[in-house]
């Protein structure tokens, strides 16, 4: 026996309505209440309501009229209808009268409320809409603000790894979202497209927005942190004579002059567009081990010049340079000599010119988790030994062990040096903004400006205003402070003077009176 399939009732079709109106409109109140009644009685009926303020309605309805090419401007409310089962674009139903006819024809429903009741409901709508908007404003003000980070010298090899790490591991407290402004002048379009695809594919929850800009002022505008890689690399010329290749570097004086001109432009942009609390980190390039080849970035030169140009605008110590990769290399060398893990060695200090003439100091170094050779007993986490109390000579570390890592080829893998450089930047920024991870007080090496205070000699006899790699600690105000109680003997003091002399030699190229008149050259002390 053949059975005919029953037709589906019209009222079982899934309907959706969108209603937009003014909060103080009684006709909107009438349509809204009838739509709510239909939603309660019909399981397949859905309504979406959008309330506009009276001052916003006129602009919105005029835009809709132009976009939809309506012949007349609609009055509040405006209702659209869509059959969800069929899909497709929504259909304009009309105003209040059209919706009442639609409800009567399809669902046999009508509104019996009189005008006085509708006017009272409209007043309630105005009151509740005002409260809702105030609540939204309060919640928006409590949302974490974007931290804008400006990045320069993105064509540096380690910058690619750094940006990936920064997007994944947020260095700011409370996981505040990051907005990246990348200075792309003289940056190839191919590299820009690769970096753009990489950042998009990561879909990081911390990275809210990034852009490539070619204007200095636009790049640093409203930034809270500036990270500068080797933005002005040293030019090279490769010559091959009789199958022998020679790399000729640009004259150092010309290179430093070009860097100075860029730093002047950057300082002017910071003065014009930034807050005095901004922090500037100069990281240089990752090739710290190519000392003999002259490829390292003059970080001390850059910090000294930029801090001097911004002297009356911001705290000089908010401009600092990276020497942590050198500290990591020296720490590894010390751990290798002591036959312990490098993670168990702390407080190795790098003095001097980062990448140039420098000195390693292990007088305050500590070794944790040292095992006894006979019993293999390991001390508790809080127990540590001084590196000076162990069979290790600082001179041997400096000459026989350290510099074999610092020579060309000492870092066996280029990728290893790139990862080391980017990891040290992330570690330094995390410590700056989140605080140190260790419970005990420890210090790190950082290129910062010497502050003489009451003495014109500066810290550890380094001239005031000169950037030098010092042991520093983080203060509660998230600022770096030089450790004051280091014991410096005559031998170390003489070597530190030679380090300062090398930095001052670069500064003399600029013909700046402050450094030309520096007594370290006048009296021949160095």
N, C-alpha and C positions, 0 to 999 in steps of 0.2 A: 504494500500500500504506500503510495507516494504521499509524503507530507510536505505541504507548502511551508516555506520558511517565513516566520512572522516578520512583519516590517518593524523596524526599530522606531520607537516613539520619538517625535521631534524634540521633546523635552529632555531626552537622554543624551543629546549631543553635547559635547563639552564646549562651553562658551567661555570666552574671556573678554573682559571689558577694561579699558583704561580711561580713567576720568581725571581730567585736569581742571582746576578751578581756583578761584580766589578764596582765601580763608574767610572773608567777611561777606561772602555771597550767599543769600538764603536759597537760591536755586541750586547751588552746589550742595548745600546741606540736604536739600530734598532728594537730589539724585544719589548722594552718598548713602543716605539712610535706606533708600529703596534697594540699592545695590547690596548693602550689608544684609538686608532681609532675604534677598535672593540667594546670597552665599550661604546663609544659615539653613535655608530650606532645600536648596538644590546642591547635591554633592558634586555635580559636574560644572558648576558655575564658579568662576574666579574673577576677582576684581582687583585692579591695581590703581591706587589713588595717589595723585601727586598734587600737593597743595602749594600754591604760589602766594607770595606776599603781594598786597595791592600795588606796591611800587614796582614790583618786578613783572607784573602781568602784562602791561602794555607793550614793553619791549619784546617779551617772549611771543606774544600773539602776532605782533607785526612780523617777526622773523618766520614764524610758522606760515603766515599768509603768503609771504614771498616764496618760501621753499616749496609749498604745496600748490602755488598758483591759484589760491582761492580768489574769487571775485569780490567777496565781502569779508570784512574783519569779523570773526566770530566773537560772541559774547560768552562770558563764563556761565556754565562750564562747557568744556569740549570733550566729547565722548567718542572713543574708537571701539570697534568690535572686531573680534577675530574668532573664527571657528578653528579651534586648536587641532581637531582631528584632521582637518584638511590642510593645515599649514598655510604658508603664503603670507603676504603683507597684510597688515591690519587695515580695516576699512573705516573711513570716517562715518560715524553714525549721525552726528549732529550735536545739538545742544540739549538742554533739559527737556523740552517738549518731545523731541525725537526719541530720547531714551525712555520717557514715560510711555510713548506709543509702542516702542519695542518691547517693553516689559509687559504691557497689557496683551499684545498680540501673541507673544511667545509663551508667556508664563502666567497670564491672567492675573497679574499683580499690579496694584496701584497704590499711590501714596495718598493718605487721607489727612495729613497734617495741615493745620491752618497756618496763615502767614505769621501770626504772633509767635507760635511755637518755633517756626523756622528762623525767625529773627533772633530768638534766644539761643538757638543752636549755633547760629552764625557767630554770635558773640563768644560762645564757648570755644568755637574753632579758632578764633583770633587769639584767645587767651592761651589755649594749649599749643598752638603753633608757635607763639612767641616763646613759651617755655621750652619747647623742643629745640628751637634754634639756639637759645642761650645754652642749653645743655651740650649741643654739638660744638659750640664755640669753646666751652670749657674743656671738653674731651680733646678737641684739636690742639688746644694749648698744652695739654698734658702729654701729647704724643712726642716721642723723641725727635729732636731737630736733626736735620741733615748736617753731617760734618763734611764740608767741602775740602777736598785735598787736591792741590795743584801739583802736577808732576812735570818736570822739565828733563830733557835729554832722554826721551823714551827710546831712542835708537841704540842706547847702551844695551849690551848683551844681557845683563842681569835684570833689566827693567821688566822684561817680559815675564820672568819668573816671579818678580816682586809683585806685579799687579795681580797675578793669579793668586798668590798667597794672601794679599791684602783683601781681595774680594771674598776669600773663603774664611780667613781668620781675622775677624774684626778686632782691631787694636784699641778701639775706643770703648769706654765703659758703657754698661747698660745696652750693649749691642746696638748703639746708635747707627742708623743707616749712613752710607757713604755716598757722596757725590764726587765723581772724578772729573777733573778738568785737565786735559792732556795737551800740553803745548806741542803743536805738530809742525811748527815752522822748520823747513829743511828736512822734513820727514817724508820718506817715499810713500806713495799711495799704496803700493803693494804691501808694505809693512803695516800701514794703517788699516788696510782691509783685513789682514791676518789678525791683528790685535782686536779689531772690532768683532770679528767672528768668534774669537776665543772668549771675549767677555760676554757676548750674547749667549753662547753655548753653555757657559757655566751656570746661568740662571741663578746667580747668587742672591740670597735673601738680604744680604748686607749691602749690596751695590744697587742703589735705587736709580742712579742715572750716571751716564758718562758721555763726554763730548770731546771732540778734537777742535781746538781753537788755534788761531795763528796770531792773535793779538795778546801781548803781554798783560795789558790791563784787564782784558776780558778773562784771561786765564786765572789771575790771582784775585779777582773781585770777590770779596766776602769769604775768602779761603781762611781756614783755621790752621792749616798745615801746608807747607811747601816742601817738596822733596826734589832735590836737584841732583841728577846724575851728571855724567860728564857731558854737559851741554855744549861745550866748546872743545872738542877733541883736538889733539895736536896733529897737524898735517904731516904726512909722510910721503917720501918719494922713493920708489924702489928702482934700483939700478942693477943691471946684470952685466958684468964684464968677464968674459972668458969663463962662462958657466958659474961665476961666483956672484951671488946675490947680496947686495948691500942695501940696508934700509937707512935712508937719510931723514932725520927729523927736522921739522921747522925750527928756526932759531927760537930759543926759549924766551928771549925778550919780546919778540913779535907775538908769540903765543900768549904770554902773560898780558900784553897790551890788549889783545883781542878779548881776553877774559874780563879784563877790567872794564872795557866799554860795555860789555853785556851786563855786568853786575851793576853798573851805573843805571842802565835802563831798567833793570829789575828793581832796584831800590826806589826809583821814581814811581814805578807802578805800585809797589807795596805802600808807599806813602800816600798815594792817591786813592787806593781801593781797599786797603786792609785795615783791620783793627790792630792797635799796638800790642795786643796779646798774642798775635800770630807767632808760630814757631817755624823756623827754617832749618831743615836738615840737609847738609851737603854730603852726599855719599860717595861721589867720585865714581870711578869704574872699578870692576872687580879684579884688575890685574895688579894687585899689590906686590906680587912677587917679581914683577919686571922692573926692579929698581935700576939695574944696569942699563936697561934699554930706554929709560926715560919715558915710558908710556903711562906711568901712574899720574893720577890727578893731583894737582897742588891744593889739597884740601885746606891746609893751614893758610895758604895765600887767600883762597876764596872766603874763608870765614873771617879773616882779619879785615879784608876789604869791605865785605858786605856789612859786617857789624859796625865798621867805622862810618860807612855811608848812612846807616840807620841809627846812629848814636843818639840823636836827640828825639827820635821817634819811638823807639822800643828798647827794651832791656837787651843789652848786648849779648847776654848769655842765652837769649832765645834763638840766637843763631849759633849752631854747633855743627861739628863734622864727625864723620864716622871713622873710628879707629878700632872698632870691635873685631873685624876680621883678623887684624894683626894680633889682637889679644887671643883670639881663638887658636891661631896658628902657634903662637908661643906657648899657650896652655897645653896644646897637644904635644909639642916638643918636650915640655917639662914632664908631662905624664908618661911619655915614652921612656924618658930617662929613669923615672922613678918606678916604672913598671906597674902603673896603675891606670885606671880609666881616666880619660880626659874630663869626663863629667864629674869626677870626684876631686878635681883641682879647681880652686877658686882664688880670686884676688891676685891674679898676675897683672902687672901694671906695664903699660906702654907709655913711655915718655917721648916727647920730641915732635918731629915732623912726620906725620902719617904718610907712609909710602917713601919718605926720604931717609934722612939720618934720624935714627930713633934708638932708644935704649929700653931694654927689658929689665924689670925689677921684680925679683921674687922674694924680697925681704919680708913681705907681709902675706905671702902665699900660704894657703892652707890645703891640706890633703885629708879628705874624708875616706872612710871605709878602707883604710890601709890594713892589709892582712899580714899577720905574723908568719914569717917564712917557715918556722918550725912546726907550729900548731895549726896554721891556716885559720886562726881565729880572727874574725872581723869585728871591729869595734862598732858600737851603736851609731845611729844617725847623727847624734849630737857630738860625738867624739871626733876630734881632728888633731892633726899634727902640723907643726910649722914646717914648711919646705926647707928652711934654713937648718933645721935640726936633723935633716936627712942627708944622705951622701949625695949632694948635688951642688955643683959650683956654678954660680951665676955667670962667671966668665966663660966657662965651658959651654954653658947653654947658649950664650950669645954668639960665640965664635964657631964652635964645632957642630952644634945641633940646629940652631935656629936658622942660620943663613943658608943651610943646604935646602931648606924649604922655601926660602925667599928668592933663591936664584931662578933664572928661567929654566923651566923643566922640573923645578922642585915640586910644584903642584902637578901631579901626574895627569890629571884630567881637567880640560877646560870646563866641562860641565860641573866638576867638583867646585871650582872657584866661583862659578856663577851661582850655584846653590848656596855656598857659604856666604856670599855677599848679600843675597836677598834674605836669607834667614837671619843674618845679623841685623839688618834693617828692621825686620818685623819684631825681633826680640827687643831691640832698643826702643821702638815705638810702644810696644806693649808695656814695657817697664815704665815709660814716661807717662802714659795715660792711665794705666791700670794699677801701677805700683809694682814694686819688686815681688817676686814669687817666693823668695826665701824669707824665713822668719828671722834669721840672724842678719845683722847688718853686714852688707858686703858692698864692694864698690866695683866700678867698671872704668874702662879707659874711654875718654871722650875728648875730642878736639873742641876746646872752648876758649873764650877770651880771658886773658889774665887780668885780674882785678886787683889793683894795688891797695885799694882802700885808703888807709891813712898813710901808706908808704908808696912813694913813686916808683919803687923798685919792682912792684908786682909780686906775684906769688912765686916762691922758689926762685927769686932773682930773675924771673922772666919779665921783660919790659911790659908795662901796663898797656893793654890794648892789643897785644900780640896773641894770636891764636896758637895754642900749644896743646899737645896731648897730655892731659892730667888724669890722675885718679879722681873720680868724682862719685858722689852719692846723691840720691834723690831726696829732696826736702819734702816736707808735707805739702808745700805749695806747688808741687810738681815742677820744680826748678832744679837745675843741676848746681851743686856746690862742690868746690874743690876740697879734697881732704887736706886738712892743715897740718896734721901731726906726723907726716912722713919724715923719717930721719934721712937726711941727704948728706953723705960724707963728701970730702973734698974731691975724691976721684969721680963720683957720680955728678957732683956739681960742675966739674970741668966738662964732662961729656954733655951735660944739659946745655951748657953755654955754646958748645959747638953746634948743637941742634938748633938753638935759637939763631945762631949766626947764619945758618943755611936759609932759614925762613926770611930773615932780614935782607939777605942778599937778593931774594926774589922781589921783595918790596921796594928795593932801591930802583928797580927798573921803572917804576911808576912816576918817579920824580915828585913824590908827595913830601912836602916839607916836614911833616911829623916824623917820617921815618928817615929822611935825609939828615935831620938834625939829631937823630938818636945817638946818645952818648956812647952806645956800645961800639959805634964805628969811630966816633970822635976821639975817644980816649984809648982805643985799641984794647979794651978789656977782653974782647973775644979774639 
